[in-house]
């Protein structure tokens, strides 16, 4: 069996093809109709000349001594033959007897009268002729004489005129067709423009943009826009329910975990056997791990929600970073780390973005720096201003810098092989990436010298 292939033509191309066929059909009809009208006009002109010639012959008929005589108007014949160098043929019969002209010229079946001659086409001597034939009664001594007069003209001049007109008509029809195609192209563009705008509106949206699409669309597209908006609403509702569940679950998990940790620490102080103390330490470590995972799940849910519906505000970026660094100084001191913050940016410099997302990304970067830094080393936080961005760099001597895997760095629940003993969930940097993407910033983490790792956050003005 052979598969039936369908041409996946766009709506614009289909419109162009259909309008092109319509333009071609109209152009062909105009050409044929104009050609027929011109041919009829040329034939009518030739018939008029033949009628005039017959009338000239009739005017030259007279009766002499009871005999019908004809004085042929050769000047009229000469004038008629001079038009396009056509040939003239004639024949006059009297009462069935040949009188003058071409004796072998065929007689028509019908004859007209002087007011309405009978016209027809015939072949004679290898040429196509246009013929006019009449019957006329002449009385001589009260006796009727039936005269049959036939005059024919070749069609060389008419053919040359028709050929020239057809050539010009083909050129005019071609220009008409090209203009029609141009109008078809413009019409297709105007027809497709609302669809293009609608498609562009949907295409330009980011992966986290769940705003409803505009319903200011043509009537034909309104059902599609409404269906898409209903789908987005259902998706947002599902996402909100999921985020709420995660947040509530994380909150309800942390409360009993705090109780378990407190009771385990109390039991550790009272315990005297090494085996029990080791087990209690394992329990406390697991509780810390679970508590941290719950906190980061809560942060992750918050970041996803704010990324969908950001709340930008104007704030001092230098002041926000300085506050976060101050909050982390105590944790750094407990781990024998020197947290140094330096900046030349004025506190008056402001940015317009979602402050919660920005601060979440900075907190997670500092938390990672403190968690994985070697004891009794420096953590240097530098904040500067470039031509197009604010630049925040965090440098520290990293425990597993030689094994820094760029491909796995920002993936959820991915951790380095050398950091298994450190409490963590593998969500920190993925939260940073999602928050940074939501505010239009960029993040880069790389090893610079030895085991020193530098995290660079660029925030556009």
C-alpha positions in Angstrom: 0.0 0.0 0.0 1.2 3.5 -0.8 0.7 6.3 1.7 -1.3 9.2 0.6 0.8 12.4 0.9 -0.9 15.7 1.6 0.5 19.0 0.7 0.9 21.0 3.9 0.3 24.4 2.3 -0.2 27.5 4.5 -3.4 29.4 4.4 -1.7 32.2 2.7 -0.3 30.0 -0.1 -3.7 28.4 -0.5 -5.3 31.8 -0.9 -2.7 32.9 -3.4 -3.2 29.7 -5.5 -7.0 30.1 -5.4 -6.9 33.9 -6.2 -4.3 33.2 -8.9 -6.6 30.7 -10.6 -9.4 33.2 -10.4 -7.2 36.0 -11.8 -6.1 33.6 -14.6 -9.8 32.7 -15.4 -10.9 36.3 -15.5 -7.9 37.3 -17.7 -8.7 34.5 -20.1 -12.4 35.4 -20.2 -11.5 39.1 -20.8 -9.1 38.1 -23.6 -11.6 35.8 -25.4 -14.5 38.2 -25.0 -12.5 41.2 -26.3 -11.2 39.1 -29.2 -14.7 38.0 -30.2 -16.0 41.6 -29.9 -13.1 42.9 -32.0 -13.6 40.1 -34.6 -17.3 41.0 -34.8 -16.5 44.7 -35.2 -14.0 44.0 -38.1 -16.6 41.7 -39.8 -19.3 44.4 -39.4 -17.0 47.0 -41.0 -16.2 44.7 -43.9 -19.9 43.9 -44.3 -20.6 47.7 -44.5 -18.1 48.1 -47.2 -19.6 45.3 -49.3 -23.1 46.7 -48.8 -21.9 50.1 -50.1 -20.3 48.4 -53.1 -23.5 46.6 -54.0 -25.5 49.8 -53.7 -22.9 51.4 -56.1 -23.5 48.6 -58.6 -27.3 49.0 -58.3 -27.0 52.7 -58.9 -25.2 51.9 -62.2 -28.0 49.6 -63.6 -30.1 51.1 -66.4 -32.4 49.8 -69.2 -31.6 50.6 -72.8 -33.9 49.4 -75.6 -35.6 46.8 -73.4 -32.2 45.5 -72.3 -30.7 45.6 -68.8 -27.2 47.2 -68.8 -24.7 47.5 -66.0 -22.0 50.1 -65.8 -19.6 48.6 -63.2 -18.3 51.2 -60.7 -14.6 50.3 -61.1 -13.6 53.2 -58.9 -15.5 51.6 -56.0 -13.9 48.2 -56.7 -10.5 49.8 -56.9 -11.0 51.5 -53.6 -12.3 48.3 -52.0 -9.4 46.3 -53.3 -6.8 48.9 -52.2 -7.7 48.3 -48.6 -5.0 45.9 -47.4 -4.4 44.8 -51.0 -7.4 42.6 -50.9 -8.9 40.9 -54.0 -12.4 41.6 -55.2 -14.7 39.1 -56.9 -18.1 39.7 -58.4 -20.8 38.0 -60.4 -24.1 39.4 -61.9 -26.7 37.1 -63.3 -29.9 38.1 -65.1 -32.9 35.8 -64.8 -30.6 32.8 -64.3 -28.2 33.8 -67.1 -24.6 34.8 -66.4 -24.3 38.5 -67.2 -20.8 39.6 -66.1 -18.0 38.9 -63.6 -16.5 35.5 -62.6 -18.6 32.9 -64.3 -17.3 30.0 -62.0 -17.9 31.9 -58.8 -20.2 29.7 -56.7 -23.8 30.9 -56.2 -25.1 31.0 -52.6 -28.3 29.3 -51.5 -29.8 32.4 -50.1 -29.9 36.0 -51.3 -30.9 39.2 -49.4 -32.2 42.5 -50.6 -30.6 45.9 -51.0 -31.5 46.8 -47.4 -30.2 43.6 -45.9 -27.8 41.7 -48.1 -27.0 38.0 -47.3 -23.5 37.7 -45.9 -21.5 34.5 -45.7 -17.9 33.1 -45.9 -16.6 30.8 -48.6 -13.4 29.3 -50.0 -12.6 30.3 -53.6 -9.3 30.1 -55.4 -7.5 29.1 -52.2 -8.7 32.2 -50.3 -11.3 32.7 -47.6 -13.7 35.4 -48.9 -16.5 37.4 -47.3 -19.4 37.5 -49.6 -22.5 39.7 -49.9 -25.4 38.5 -52.2 -28.7 40.3 -53.1 -31.6 39.8 -55.5 -33.1 42.8 -57.2 -36.0 43.2 -59.7 -35.6 45.6 -62.6 -38.6 46.3 -64.9 -38.0 46.8 -68.6 -41.1 47.5 -70.8 -43.2 46.2 -67.8 -41.4 43.0 -67.9 -39.5 42.1 -64.6 -35.8 41.1 -64.8 -34.3 39.3 -61.8 -30.8 40.4 -61.1 -28.6 38.5 -58.7 -25.5 40.5 -57.6 -22.7 38.9 -55.7 -19.6 40.8 -54.4 -16.8 39.1 -52.4 -13.7 40.4 -50.8 -10.7 38.5 -49.5 -9.8 39.0 -45.8 -6.1 39.8 -45.8 -6.5 43.3 -44.3 -9.0 42.0 -41.7 -6.6 39.2 -40.6 -3.7 41.6 -40.3 -5.8 44.0 -38.1 -7.0 41.0 -36.0 -3.4 39.8 -35.6 -2.2 43.2 -34.4 -5.1 43.7 -32.1 -4.6 40.1 -30.7 -0.9 40.8 -30.0 -1.7 44.0 -28.2 -4.6 42.3 -26.4 -2.2 39.5 -25.2 0.1 42.2 -23.7 -2.7 44.0 -22.1 -4.2 40.8 -20.7 -0.8 39.8 -19.3 -0.4 43.2 -17.5 -4.0 42.8 -16.2 -3.1 39.3 -14.9 0.1 40.6 -13.2 -1.9 43.4 -11.5 -4.6 40.9 -10.5 -1.8 38.7 -8.9 -0.4 41.7 -7.1 -3.9 42.5 -5.7 -4.3 38.8 -4.8 -1.0 38.9 -2.9 -2.1 42.1 -1.0 -5.5 40.6 -0.3 -4.0 37.4 1.0 -1.6 39.4 3.3 -4.5 41.5 4.6 -6.6 38.4 5.2 -3.8 36.5 7.0 -2.6 39.5 9.0 -5.0 38.9 12.0 -3.9 35.2 12.1 -0.2 36.2 11.9 -0.7 38.7 14.8 -2.5 36.0 16.8 0.2 33.4 16.1 3.0 36.0 16.9 1.3 36.8 20.2 1.2 33.1 21.2 4.7 32.4 19.8 6.4 35.3 21.6 5.3 34.1 25.0 7.8 32.5 27.3 7.4 29.0 28.8 6.2 30.6 32.1 3.8 33.1 30.6 0.3 31.9 31.3 -1.6 35.1 30.6 -4.7 34.8 28.6 -4.4 35.6 24.9 -6.1 38.6 23.4 -9.7 38.0 22.3 -9.5 41.0 19.9 -9.4 38.6 16.9 -11.6 38.0 13.9 -14.9 36.2 14.4 -13.6 33.0 12.8 -10.6 32.9 15.3 -12.7 33.7 18.4 -13.6 30.1 19.2 -9.9 29.1 19.0 -8.9 32.0 21.3 -11.6 31.2 23.8 -10.7 27.5 23.8 -7.0 28.4 24.3 -7.9 30.7 27.2 -10.0 28.0 28.8 -7.1 25.6 28.5 -4.7 28.2 30.1 -7.1 28.8 32.9 -7.4 25.1 33.7 -3.7 24.7 33.5 -3.1 27.7 35.8 -5.6 26.3 38.2 -3.9 22.9 38.2 -0.5 24.5 38.6 -1.8 26.6 41.5 -3.3 23.6 43.3 0.0 21.7 42.9 2.1 24.6 44.2 -0.3 25.1 47.1 -0.1 21.4 47.9 3.7 21.5 47.9 3.8 24.6 50.0 1.4 23.2 52.6 3.1 19.8 52.6 6.5 21.4 53.2 5.1 23.6 56.0 3.4 20.6 57.7 6.5 18.5 57.4 8.9 21.1 58.9 6.9 21.5 62.1 7.0 17.8 63.3 10.6 17.6 62.0 11.6 20.4 64.4 10.1 18.4 67.3 11.9 15.2 66.2 15.2 17.1 65.9 14.8 18.7 69.4 13.9 15.4 71.0 16.8 13.7 69.2 19.3 16.3 70.4 18.0 16.0 73.9 18.4 12.2 73.7 21.9 12.6 72.3 22.9 14.6 75.4 21.6 12.0 77.7 22.8 9.0 75.8 25.9 7.2 77.1 26.5 4.3 74.7 28.4 5.0 71.5 26.0 3.0 69.3 23.0 5.0 70.5 24.8 8.3 70.1 25.8 7.3 66.5 22.2 6.4 65.6 20.9 9.6 67.1 23.4 11.6 65.1 22.2 9.8 61.9 18.6 10.7 62.8 19.5 14.3 63.4 21.3 14.5 60.1 18.4 12.9 58.3 16.0 15.4 59.9 18.2 18.3 58.8 18.3 16.9 55.3 14.5 16.5 55.2 14.0 19.9 56.7 16.2 21.5 54.2 14.5 19.7 51.3 11.1 20.9 52.6 12.3 24.5 52.8 13.7 24.3 49.3 10.5 22.7 48.0 8.6 25.6 49.5 11.0 28.1 47.8 10.6 26.2 44.5 6.8 26.4 44.7 7.0 30.1 45.4 9.4 30.7 42.5 7.2 28.9 40.1 4.2 30.8 41.2 5.9 34.2 41.1 7.4 33.4 37.7 3.9 32.9 36.4 2.6 36.2 38.0 5.6 38.4 38.7 5.1 41.5 40.8 7.8 44.0 39.6 8.7 46.9 41.8 11.3 49.7 42.0 14.0 49.0 44.7 17.7 49.7 45.4 19.6 46.6 44.2 22.7 47.5 46.2 20.7 47.8 49.4 18.9 44.4 48.8 22.2 42.6 48.3 23.8 44.2 51.3 21.0 43.1 53.5 21.2 39.5 52.3 25.0 39.4 52.9 24.5 40.8 56.4 22.0 38.0 57.1 24.5 35.3 56.1 27.4 36.7 58.1 26.4 34.8 61.3 26.2 31.5 59.4 29.6 32.2 57.8 31.1 32.9 61.2 29.8 29.6 62.6 31.6 27.8 59.8 34.8 29.8 60.2 34.3 31.5 56.9 35.1 35.2 56.1 32.2 36.7 54.1 33.5 39.9 52.4 31.2 42.2 50.5 32.6 45.0 48.3 30.8 47.4 45.9 31.2 50.7 44.1 27.6 50.9 43.1 25.5 53.7 44.7 22.6 52.8 46.9 20.5 55.1 44.8 20.8 52.8 41.8 17.4 51.0 41.3 16.0 48.3 39.2 12.4 47.4 38.3 11.8 43.7 38.7 10.3 41.1 41.1 12.3 41.6 44.3 11.3 38.3 45.8 12.6 36.3 42.9 15.8 38.4 42.8 16.5 37.9 46.5 15.6 34.2 46.3 18.3 33.7 43.6 20.9 35.6 45.6 20.1 33.8 48.8 20.4 30.4 47.2 23.8 31.3 45.6 25.2 32.5 48.9 23.7 29.4 50.7 25.5 27.2 48.2 28.7 29.1 48.6 28.7 28.7 52.4 27.6 25.1 52.3 30.3 23.9 49.9 33.2 26.3 50.8 36.3 25.0 52.5 36.5 25.9 56.2 38.7 28.9 57.1 38.6 30.4 53.6 37.2 33.5 52.1 33.9 34.1 50.3 34.1 37.2 48.3 30.9 38.9 47.1 31.5 41.8 44.6 28.8 44.0 43.1 29.6 46.2 40.2 27.9 48.0 37.3 28.7 47.5 33.6 27.4 49.3 30.5 24.2 47.3 30.2 24.0 45.2 33.4 24.5 45.0 37.2 27.1 42.3 37.9 27.1 40.2 41.1 30.0 37.7 41.5 30.4 35.3 44.4 33.8 33.5 44.7 34.7 30.7 47.1 37.1 27.8 47.3 34.8 24.9 46.4 35.0 21.4 47.9 34.4 19.6 44.6 35.6 22.2 42.0 37.6 19.6 40.0 34.3 17.7 39.5 32.1 20.6 38.5 29.7 19.2 35.9 28.2 22.0 33.8 25.6 19.7 32.3 24.2 18.6 35.6 24.7 21.9 37.5 21.2 23.4 37.2 19.2 20.2 37.0 16.8 19.3 39.8 18.0 16.9 42.5 21.4 16.6 40.9 24.5 16.8 43.2 28.2 16.3 42.7 29.8 13.0 43.7 32.1 14.7 46.2 29.2 16.4 48.1 27.1 13.4 49.2 28.1 13.9 52.9 26.9 17.5 52.8 23.2 18.1 53.7 21.4 19.3 50.6 18.5 18.5 48.2 20.0 19.4 44.8 17.3 22.0 44.3 19.3 25.2 45.1 20.8 26.0 41.7 17.6 24.9 39.8 15.7 27.4 41.9 18.3 30.0 41.0 18.0 29.3 37.3 14.2 29.5 37.3 14.2 32.7 39.4 16.9 34.3 37.2 15.0 33.3 34.0 11.8 34.8 35.3 13.4 38.3 35.9 15.3 38.3 32.6 18.7 37.9 34.2 21.5 35.3 33.5 23.6 33.1 35.7 27.0 31.5 35.0 29.1 29.3 37.3 32.6 28.2 36.4 36.0 27.4 37.9 38.5 30.2 37.5 41.7 29.4 39.4 42.6 26.2 41.2 39.5 25.2 43.3 38.0 28.7 43.2 34.5 28.8 41.8 32.9 32.0 40.6 29.2 32.5 40.2 28.2 35.5 38.1 24.7 36.9 38.1 24.0 39.6 35.4 20.9 41.7 35.9 19.9 44.1 33.1 18.9 47.7 33.8 
